[in-house]
Amino acid sequence: MAKKHSPKFLAITESARAVIPECDAAALRVMLEDEDSLVVFDVRERHEFESGHLNGAVHLGKGVIERDIEKHDLDDDSRIVLYCGGGFRSAIAAKSLKEMGYSNVISLWGGWRGIQAEGLAIE
């Protein structure tokens, strides 16, 4: 069952989605299998991450992503995919990283539910 989000949250999410690239889990599978470097961040809350996450994903919660992203020593053009539960929080986080100068940030539309539906490797 889909979550019912508040109108203001949906508005800020749609605003972010209008200016950032997105992919789905099938496209993420292709990225995981190609030769280009890729960093995947799970921007959900710590307890969500600990209950299951994509193999190789790094936890970096949406609430601290702007503060802590530079601890990961990424180039501004590093290929980064962010995911959350469904693609809403990751879209907002991707917009923030874009505003910070990261030029190759992608939000996973469908998020954790899409990862599971696609059958990607999880922990």
N, C-alpha and C positions, 0 to 999 in steps of 0.2 A: 504494500500500500504506500502510495506517495505521501510525503509529508506535506502539511499545509503550512506554507510560509506566509509571514505577514506582508502586506502590500509594500511597506517601505523597504523591507529586506529584498523583496522581488525587484523593486525599482532600482536599487543600487546594484543588484546582481545583473540585471539586464543592461544597465549602463556600462558595467565592466565588460560583459560579453560582447558588446558592440565594438570594443576597441582592442580586444586581445584574440589571438588565435586559439582555437580549440581543436581537439581531436577526440575520437571515440576509442574504445578499448581495442578494436581491431587495428586501428592505426597505431596505437601504442605497441601492440604486438609486433608490428613491422619495425618500429623504431628500436625495440628491444633486440631484434634479430639482425639489424643492419650493422655496418662497421663503424658508424659515427658514434662519438661519445655522447652519453646521455646520463643526466642525473635526474632521478625521480624523487620528489619530495611528497610525503604524506603530510598534509596540513591539518589533519583532524586533531582532535584532542588526544592527549597521551593515552588515555584508557581505550579509546577507539583503536589506535595504532597497536596497542599491546594485545587487543583481542583478535587481531589478524591484519595482515598488510601484504602488499606486493613484495615478492622476493627482491631484495636489494634496495628497497625504498628506504629513504632516510626520513626520520621524523623531524619535522620543523613546523610546529604549530602555527596556524594563521595568526594567532595573537602576538607572536614574537618574530615573525618572518623578516620584517623590515630591520629589526634590531640584530638578528643573528645570521642573516644570509651571508654576510661577508666573512664569517668564521669558516665558511666552506671553501674559500680561496678559488672562486669561480671567475672565469673571464666574463666580461660583459656580454659576449656573444655565445656563451656556453648554451648548449641545448638542454633546456630544463622543462620537465613536465611536472605539474602540480596536480594532486588529486585530493578530494575529500570524500564525503559520502555519496554525493550525487553530481557535483560540479558547480555548486553555487559558491561555497566558500573559496574554492580554488580559483574561480574566476576573479573574485575580489582580490585575492592574494596575487594573482598573476598581473592584474592591473597595477598594483602597488609596486611589484618588481619592475614592470615596464617603466613606470614613472621614475624608478631609481636608476634606470639606464640599462637594464638587462633586456637585450633585444631579441632573444630567442626563447621566450617563455611561453609555454603552451598549457592551457588548462584542459584537463580530462573531463569532458562532458559525460556524465553517467557515473563517474567516480568509482568508489569502492564497489558499488553494485554492478557497474559495468565490467570491472576487473573480474569479479566472480562469475558473471554471466558468460564472459569470453573464455573462461577457463584458464586464465593466466596463472602462473605459479605463485602461490601465496604461502606465507608462514603463519 
